[in-house]
Every structure is written in C-alpha cells, then in structure tokens.
Amino acid sequence: MLSLDGPAFVVLARAAAGRPGSSRFADTLLACALVWAGYLLDRWLDARCEGEVRTWRHGFAGRLGPVFMVIAVLVGLGAVLGGARVPSTWAEALGGSAPWLPLGLAAIFGGRWLRIGWTGRAWCVVWLLVALAGWGEAWPPPSQAAVALLAFANLLAIRRAEQPTERGPRGWLAATAVGATVVAWMAPGALTIGAAAGVGVLMLLGAGGGRHAERRRALVDAVTFLALAAASVA
C-alpha cells in the first residue's frame, strides 16, 4: 500500500551484490528515497490516467501519494545531508547511458501520453532501478544483468496477473528466463544463479494469468525478494 516494495528491492539487491559492508548507509537511504518517490509518482499518475491498471493500491496513491512523496523527498534530503554521494554517483551508476536519463524519465512518467508501450516503459524502469540499486557501488556486469532480468521478470509476472489477456508479457517472460540462465551459466555465482532460479519461478507464476491477481502479485514479490535474500546470505 505504501509502495515500499521498490525500496525493499534496492536494499536486498545491494546486499546480494556481495559487498553490503562497503555500502554507506546514506547512499542506500538516498537510493531508497529516490525509488520510493518515483514509485509513488508512477502510481499517482496511473490513478489519474484513463486506461491504466487501477487497484486499491492505486486508489490509495491517488489520495495520499503526494503526502508520501513529500516524505520521500525529505528522506532523500536527509540522506544528502548525512553524506550521500550525489554529483559523481549519477555518472557512475548510469555509466555511458547517463545522457539518456531525461529520455528515460520522460518514457516512464510521460509514456501514457507519448503512446510508449508498456514494455518500453518497463525496460526504462528496470534500467533506472538497477542504476539506483547500484548507487555508490561498482557492480560487475553479470550482477547488473542478473538484477535487471529479475526486476523485469517481476514486472512481467505482475502485468500478467493484472492484464491476463495481453500476450506480450508471457513471451517476454520466457525470453527473460533464457537470458537469466545464460548469465548464470557464463558467470556462475550466488546472485546470478539465485536470479535465474527466481526468474524461472516467476515465469511459472506468470503462466497462470489473472486468477486471484492480488494474491499472485504478493507471491511474485515474495519470490523476487526471496531470490535476492538467498543470494545475499549464500
């Protein structure tokens, strides 16, 4: 209801990267605040846009989203005052794709009016989510790929639960499972193998369509978090 699943993903992904001790608390807090604010804004826009998925969570965000967005901004400012790295971290987190940040944000939050498809918006969300999860860290490419594929599979499985008539997400889930398997085979490790296992389970969950959508969404998030938690303690 409070859209805290995004920040939870960031915390678990940073732990699963293998160097939780090197992560400064202020950096993690700032990354979580940015993800939380963006998540709330996206749901708030969904609640006000015709044709978008609307659940009781979107109704809550439509009423109280701005209040919690202000709280998220205040948390982020507190993290900056607490020593979070900002100027150089955007370039480090986004790498060579940093110049594309404005277009990515426009696609995510303006895609409803720009007629950008759901899949394109989802990839932009994954790109920014992985960048924020790696805030202040130097992740190896296989870890970034594993987290990105797991995040994309999560979004696809949720979309399947909420919009069971769409055929695109089901095909993308199969492709994502193949990609995660290839990454785990080429760079075996706790995170890559855990992500591949999580994506496989999410593919099976996504195959079921829209029966009990709310319970399936909760199960999808639980599988995603469990895969990251298992990788972080392995």
The 8 nearest C-alpha neighbors of each residue, nearest first, counted from 0:
[[1, 56, 2, 59, 3, 60, 55, 57],
 [0, 2, 3, 60, 56, 39, 67, 59],
 [3, 1, 0, 4, 39, 38, 5, 35],
 [2, 4, 5, 6, 1, 7, 35, 0],
 [3, 5, 7, 2, 6, 8, 220, 1],
 [4, 6, 8, 3, 7, 34, 35, 9],
 [7, 5, 31, 9, 8, 3, 4, 35],
 [8, 6, 4, 10, 5, 9, 3, 11],
 [7, 9, 5, 11, 6, 10, 12, 4],
 [8, 10, 132, 6, 12, 7, 11, 13],
 [11, 9, 7, 13, 12, 8, 6, 14],
 [12, 10, 14, 8, 13, 9, 227, 15],
 [13, 11, 15, 9, 14, 10, 8, 227],
 [14, 12, 16, 10, 11, 15, 132, 9],
 [13, 15, 19, 11, 231, 12, 16, 17],
 [231, 14, 16, 12, 17, 230, 13, 227],
 [17, 15, 13, 14, 18, 12, 142, 190],
 [16, 18, 15, 14, 19, 231, 13, 190],
 [17, 19, 20, 21, 16, 14, 22, 13],
 [20, 18, 14, 22, 21, 17, 13, 16],
 [19, 21, 18, 22, 23, 14, 17, 24],
 [20, 22, 19, 18, 23, 136, 17, 24],
 [23, 21, 19, 20, 24, 18, 27, 26],
 [22, 24, 26, 25, 21, 27, 83, 20],
 [23, 25, 27, 26, 28, 22, 83, 78],
 [24, 26, 83, 78, 28, 27, 23, 81],
 [27, 25, 83, 29, 23, 28, 24, 30],
 [28, 26, 30, 24, 25, 29, 31, 23],
 [27, 29, 25, 31, 26, 30, 78, 24],
 [28, 30, 75, 32, 26, 78, 31, 27],
 [31, 29, 27, 33, 131, 28, 32, 26],
 [30, 32, 6, 28, 34, 29, 33, 35],
 [33, 31, 29, 35, 71, 75, 30, 34],
 [32, 34, 36, 30, 35, 31, 37, 29],
 [35, 33, 37, 31, 32, 36, 38, 6],
 [34, 36, 32, 38, 37, 33, 6, 31],
 [37, 35, 68, 39, 33, 71, 38, 34],
 [38, 36, 40, 34, 35, 39, 41, 33],
 [37, 39, 35, 41, 40, 36, 34, 42],
 [40, 38, 36, 42, 41, 37, 64, 43],
 [39, 41, 43, 37, 38, 42, 36, 44],
 [40, 42, 38, 44, 43, 39, 37, 45],
 [43, 41, 45, 39, 44, 40, 57, 60],
 [42, 44, 61, 40, 46, 60, 41, 45],
 [43, 45, 41, 47, 46, 42, 48, 40],
 [46, 44, 42, 48, 47, 43, 51, 41],
 [45, 47, 43, 57, 44, 61, 48, 42],
 [48, 46, 44, 45, 49, 43, 61, 51],
 [49, 47, 45, 46, 51, 44, 50, 111],
 [48, 50, 51, 47, 45, 46, 52, 111],
 [49, 51, 48, 52, 45, 53, 111, 47],
 [52, 50, 45, 49, 48, 53, 46, 111],
 [53, 51, 54, 50, 45, 161, 46, 162],
 [54, 52, 57, 51, 46, 55, 45, 58],
 [55, 53, 57, 56, 58, 52, 46, 59],
 [54, 56, 58, 57, 59, 53, 0, 60],
 [57, 55, 59, 0, 54, 58, 60, 53],
 [56, 58, 60, 54, 46, 59, 55, 42],
 [59, 57, 55, 61, 56, 60, 46, 54],
 [58, 60, 56, 62, 57, 61, 63, 55],
 [61, 59, 64, 57, 43, 63, 62, 58],
 [60, 62, 43, 58, 59, 46, 64, 57],
 [61, 63, 59, 60, 64, 58, 65, 43],
 [64, 62, 60, 66, 65, 59, 61, 67],
 [63, 65, 60, 67, 66, 61, 39, 62],
 [66, 64, 68, 67, 63, 69, 60, 40],
 [67, 65, 69, 68, 63, 64, 70, 62],
 [66, 68, 70, 69, 64, 65, 71, 63],
 [69, 67, 65, 71, 36, 70, 66, 64],
 [68, 70, 72, 67, 66, 71, 73, 65],
 [71, 69, 67, 73, 68, 72, 74, 66],
 [72, 70, 68, 74, 32, 69, 73, 36],
 [73, 71, 75, 69, 74, 70, 76, 68],
 [74, 72, 76, 70, 75, 71, 77, 69],
 [75, 73, 77, 71, 72, 76, 32, 70],
 [74, 76, 29, 72, 78, 32, 77, 73],
 [77, 75, 73, 79, 78, 74, 72, 80],
 [76, 78, 74, 80, 75, 79, 81, 73],
 [77, 79, 81, 25, 75, 29, 76, 80],
 [80, 78, 83, 76, 81, 82, 77, 75],
 [81, 79, 77, 78, 82, 76, 83, 25],
 [80, 82, 78, 79, 25, 77, 83, 76],
 [81, 83, 79, 80, 25, 84, 78, 26],
 [84, 82, 26, 79, 25, 78, 81, 85],
 [85, 83, 88, 82, 26, 86, 135, 87],
 [84, 86, 88, 87, 83, 89, 79, 26],
 [87, 85, 88, 89, 84, 90, 91, 83],
 [88, 86, 90, 89, 85, 91, 84, 92],
 [87, 89, 91, 85, 90, 86, 92, 135],
 [88, 90, 92, 91, 87, 93, 86, 85],
 [91, 89, 94, 88, 93, 87, 92, 97],
 [92, 90, 88, 94, 89, 93, 87, 135],
 [91, 93, 130, 89, 90, 94, 134, 88],
 [92, 94, 97, 90, 96, 91, 130, 89],
 [95, 93, 91, 90, 96, 92, 97, 89],
 [94, 96, 97, 93, 98, 90, 91, 99],
 [95, 97, 94, 93, 99, 98, 100, 90],
 [96, 98, 93, 99, 100, 95, 94, 90],
 [99, 97, 100, 96, 101, 95, 102, 93],
 [100, 98, 97, 102, 96, 101, 103, 95],
 [99, 101, 103, 97, 102, 98, 104, 96],
 [102, 100, 104, 103, 99, 105, 98, 106],
 [103, 101, 105, 99, 104, 100, 106, 98],
 [104, 102, 100, 106, 105, 101, 123, 99],
 [103, 105, 107, 101, 106, 102, 108, 100],
 [104, 106, 102, 109, 103, 108, 107, 101],
 [105, 107, 110, 103, 109, 104, 108, 120],
 [108, 106, 120, 104, 105, 110, 109, 103],
 [107, 109, 105, 110, 106, 104, 41, 111],
 [110, 108, 105, 106, 111, 112, 107, 113],
 [109, 111, 106, 113, 115, 112, 107, 114],
 [112, 110, 109, 114, 113, 115, 108, 48],
 [111, 113, 110, 114, 109, 115, 108, 48],
 [112, 114, 110, 115, 111, 109, 106, 105],
 [115, 113, 112, 111, 110, 116, 109, 117],
 [116, 114, 110, 113, 119, 111, 117, 120],
 [117, 115, 119, 118, 114, 120, 110, 111],
 [116, 118, 120, 119, 121, 115, 110, 122],
 [119, 117, 121, 120, 116, 122, 168, 167],
 [120, 118, 122, 121, 116, 117, 123, 115],
 [119, 121, 123, 117, 107, 118, 122, 106],
 [122, 120, 118, 124, 123, 119, 117, 125],
 [121, 123, 125, 119, 124, 120, 126, 118],
 [122, 124, 126, 120, 121, 125, 103, 127],
 [123, 125, 121, 127, 122, 126, 128, 120],
 [126, 124, 128, 122, 123, 127, 147, 129],
 [125, 127, 123, 124, 129, 128, 122, 130],
 [126, 128, 130, 124, 129, 125, 131, 123],
 [127, 129, 125, 131, 130, 126, 124, 132],
 [128, 130, 132, 131, 126, 127, 125, 147],
 [129, 131, 92, 127, 133, 128, 132, 93],
 [132, 130, 134, 128, 133, 30, 129, 127],
 [131, 133, 9, 129, 130, 134, 13, 128],
 [132, 134, 136, 130, 131, 92, 135, 129],
 [135, 133, 131, 136, 132, 92, 30, 130],
 [134, 136, 88, 133, 26, 84, 137, 92],
 [137, 135, 133, 134, 138, 22, 92, 21],
 [138, 136, 139, 135, 133, 91, 92, 134],
 [137, 139, 136, 142, 140, 143, 133, 16],
 [138, 140, 142, 141, 143, 137, 16, 144],
 [139, 141, 143, 142, 144, 138, 145, 137],
 [142, 140, 144, 143, 139, 145, 186, 182],
 [143, 141, 145, 144, 140, 139, 146, 138],
 [142, 144, 140, 146, 141, 145, 147, 138],
 [143, 145, 147, 141, 142, 146, 148, 140],
 [146, 144, 142, 191, 148, 147, 143, 194],
 [145, 147, 149, 143, 148, 144, 150, 142],
 [148, 146, 144, 150, 145, 149, 125, 143],
 [147, 149, 151, 145, 150, 146, 152, 144],
 [148, 150, 152, 146, 147, 151, 198, 194],
 [151, 149, 153, 147, 148, 152, 146, 125],
 [152, 150, 148, 154, 153, 149, 147, 155],
 [153, 151, 155, 149, 150, 154, 198, 172],
 [152, 154, 150, 156, 151, 155, 149, 157],
 [155, 153, 151, 157, 152, 156, 158, 150],
 [154, 156, 152, 158, 168, 157, 153, 151],
 [157, 155, 205, 159, 153, 158, 154, 152],
 [158, 156, 160, 154, 159, 155, 216, 153],
 [157, 159, 155, 161, 160, 156, 162, 154],
 [160, 158, 163, 156, 162, 157, 208, 161],
 [159, 161, 209, 212, 157, 208, 158, 163],
 [160, 162, 158, 159, 212, 209, 163, 157],
 [161, 163, 159, 164, 158, 160, 165, 209],
 [164, 162, 208, 159, 209, 165, 160, 161],
 [165, 163, 162, 166, 208, 159, 209, 161],
 [166, 164, 163, 167, 162, 168, 159, 169],
 [165, 167, 169, 168, 164, 170, 163, 159],
 [166, 168, 170, 169, 165, 171, 118, 172],
 [169, 167, 171, 155, 170, 166, 172, 159],
 [170, 168, 172, 171, 167, 166, 173, 206],
 [171, 169, 173, 172, 167, 168, 174, 166],
 [170, 172, 168, 174, 173, 169, 175, 167],
 [173, 171, 175, 169, 170, 174, 202, 152],
 [172, 174, 176, 170, 175, 171, 177, 202],
 [175, 173, 171, 177, 176, 172, 178, 170],
 [176, 174, 178, 172, 177, 173, 171, 179],
 [177, 175, 173, 179, 174, 178, 198, 199],
 [176, 178, 180, 174, 175, 179, 181, 173],
 [177, 179, 175, 181, 180, 176, 174, 182],
 [178, 180, 195, 182, 176, 181, 177, 175],
 [181, 179, 183, 177, 178, 195, 182, 184],
 [180, 182, 184, 178, 179, 183, 185, 177],
 [183, 181, 179, 185, 184, 180, 186, 178],
 [184, 182, 191, 187, 192, 180, 186, 181],
 [183, 185, 181, 182, 187, 186, 180, 192],
 [184, 186, 182, 183, 181, 187, 141, 180],
 [187, 185, 183, 184, 182, 188, 141, 191],
 [188, 186, 183, 184, 191, 185, 192, 189],
 [189, 187, 191, 190, 192, 186, 183, 193],
 [188, 190, 230, 192, 191, 193, 233, 187],
 [191, 189, 230, 193, 188, 192, 194, 15],
 [190, 192, 183, 194, 145, 188, 193, 189],
 [191, 193, 195, 183, 194, 189, 190, 188],
 [194, 192, 190, 196, 226, 195, 191, 230],
 [193, 195, 197, 191, 192, 196, 149, 145],
 [196, 194, 179, 192, 198, 197, 180, 193],
 [197, 195, 199, 193, 194, 198, 192, 200],
 [196, 198, 194, 200, 199, 226, 195, 223],
 [197, 199, 201, 195, 200, 196, 176, 149],
 [200, 198, 196, 202, 197, 201, 176, 195],
 [199, 201, 203, 197, 202, 198, 204, 196],
 [202, 200, 204, 198, 203, 199, 205, 156],
 [203, 201, 205, 199, 200, 204, 172, 198],
 [204, 202, 200, 206, 201, 205, 199, 207],
 [203, 205, 201, 206, 202, 207, 200, 156],
 [206, 204, 156, 202, 207, 203, 159, 201],
 [205, 207, 203, 204, 208, 202, 169, 159],
 [208, 206, 205, 204, 209, 210, 203, 160],
 [209, 207, 163, 160, 159, 206, 210, 205],
 [208, 210, 160, 163, 212, 161, 211, 159],
 [209, 211, 212, 208, 160, 207, 215, 163],
 [212, 210, 214, 213, 215, 209, 160, 216],
 [211, 213, 160, 215, 209, 210, 214, 161],
 [214, 212, 216, 215, 211, 217, 160, 161],
 [215, 213, 217, 216, 211, 212, 218, 219],
 [214, 216, 218, 212, 217, 213, 219, 211],
 [215, 217, 219, 213, 218, 214, 157, 212],
 [216, 218, 214, 220, 215, 219, 221, 213],
 [217, 219, 221, 215, 216, 220, 222, 214],
 [220, 218, 216, 222, 221, 217, 215, 223],
 [219, 221, 223, 217, 218, 222, 224, 216],
 [220, 222, 218, 224, 219, 223, 225, 217],
 [223, 221, 225, 219, 220, 224, 218, 226],
 [224, 222, 220, 226, 221, 225, 197, 219],
 [225, 223, 227, 221, 226, 222, 228, 220],
 [224, 226, 228, 222, 227, 223, 229, 221],
 [227, 225, 229, 223, 193, 197, 224, 228],
 [228, 226, 230, 224, 225, 229, 11, 15],
 [227, 229, 225, 231, 230, 226, 224, 11],
 [228, 230, 226, 227, 231, 232, 225, 233],
 [231, 229, 189, 190, 227, 233, 15, 228],
 [230, 15, 232, 228, 14, 229, 233, 227],
 [233, 231, 229, 230, 228, 15, 14, 189],
 [232, 230, 231, 229, 189, 190, 228, 15]]
